[in-house]
Amino acid sequence: MIVKSAEFICSNTQISKLPPPVKAEYAFIGRSNVGKSSLINMLTAKKGLAKTSQTPGKTQLINHFYINESWYIVDLPGYGYARASKTNKANWSKFIHTYLDKRESLQCVMVLIDSRLEPQKIDLEFCNWLGEKGLSFVLIFTKADKQSSVKTDQNIAKFKKALQATFEEVPHYFVTSSETQLGREEILAFIDTINKDFVIPHFEPRD
């Protein structure tokens, strides 16, 4: 897939104000500081499309980016950032989970995992929640350029093994680097394949 256009459409904290669910959507989510904005910018080849920040937890909204005037990348708030207040965390959690569970046009959840780390409990718990809800998801291991490929492979193997405790089949995964563009073509090809089979879902128009 060639990305010819990518534009920011809207930010929301209310599910009712999201764009109509008539285009395929791919939700990108992970722990704060996992490199989500950099990955989105790398995939779209548009530096600065998603705002990167040195402050983890900066994304507190559901951000829609319209790609090739045909599908959406949806940038979701990072989870697991300790400095957010309990109230804010609860609010974010509620609307993230509502979006993921109820969004009619959501095709796949792209769960970002820092490839430099051993399996993190919060990542495994989130994957298990997606599994319990029957939601389609893949794993995207980020920052692979920050260490040797051997170390990356070891951490991926450990994560897959941890998931096998609750999953019969480990989800498909990609290894990426926003610096070297590793994984870009593979992820875009994966999305393109799903887009070809996308059918506009039936949904109840919101007032």
DATA-V967761 format. One record per helix or strand. SS is the DSSP state (hx for helix, st for strand). FROM is the first residue (numbers start at 1). LEN is the number of residues. Records with the same first field share a line. If there is no record, write none. Layout:
# DATA-V967761
SS->FROM-LEN  FROM-LEN
This chain:
# DATA-V967761
st->6-7  24-8  62-6  71-5  79-1  106-9  137-6  173-3  177-1  182-1
hx->15-3  36-9  86-17  121-13  144-3  149-15  184-13
